[in-house]
Amino acid sequence: MSIHIRRSSFFGDYRYPISFNKKKILLHYLSIEHYAIKLVDYGYNVNKLEYKSLCHKGYIEEIIKRYDLSNIHLVDVVDYELRLRFHDAKRNTGVKLSWYDSPNFLLTFSEIESDFKEKKYHLMGNFYKKQRKRFNILVDKNLKPVGGKWSFDDQNRKKLPKKINLPSSNKLRYDQKIFNKSIEKINLNFNENIGNLDGFNYPCTRESAKTSFENFLTDRLEYFGPYEDAITNSDSSLFHSVLTPYLNIGLINPKEIMHLLLEYSREIPIPINSIEGALLDLYS
């Protein structure tokens, strides 16, 4: 059985109420709905719990009792407060919690503890070099950086030329029934939140996330490096992947991104500063 929860902290938590942007809420609504459909396709019995039933203290204990749960399997929730609530529920109900490392990070808890224990100071540069060596990324057989240096940031500060062809945005298609229903709920329940839903164009399924990143590789990666810090009034994304929204919610994970990026760069000649710049974004 899968109990599908619209987590209250995204939509209105009883202890930490936050008014998120409407586009962020729509992204969560759509990704949750499509994930529920995927679980049903895989044969799971899905029970949906709306966020309004979770806006009070003790809601996890109520769920445990309602479904007579004895063991809950959880991927790391990456949320200190939510983890505390699960441990409180365990103490109050006796339920067993089985925790697993999240695939949405390159390092496990044990690797993080090993890298950071007994150190008073932590430098991003040292951490970055260590991970490049650990994962054998853009290093030679002697673990020296390909291209002669670890970072090409000094090459990635160019202004956008006046005469440059910017890549067009790839417009995503959505299941209109789910899309319209989600918009109705947001207009009903989050009408006072900041932002609007105009021009929403973010992946909300695993398949569309992978397609979006592949489009970045073919259409934008080549010039990503030199113009990654450039800005213009005419375009909000330029040569960026706009990866963060769907990476953060787990539609694609960092190891997959590294694999796709490095595989593509082996087949197509891409400037080293663009490849390294895109990889650096995964660590920062």
ABEGO torsion letter per residue (X at the ends): XBBBBBBAAAAGBAABBBBBBAAAAAAAAAAAAAAAAAAAAAGBBBBBBBAAAAABBGAAAAAAAAAGBABBBBBBAGBAAAAAAAAAAAAAAGBBBBBBBBAABABBAAAAAAAABGBABBBAAAAAAAAAAAAGBGBBAAGBBBGGBABAAAAAABBBBABBBBBBBBBBBBBAAAAAAAAAAAAAAAAABBEBABGBBBBABAAAAAAAAAAAAAAAAAAAAAAAABBBAABAAEABAGAAAAAAAGABBAAAAAAAAAAAAAABBBBAAAAAAAAAAAAX
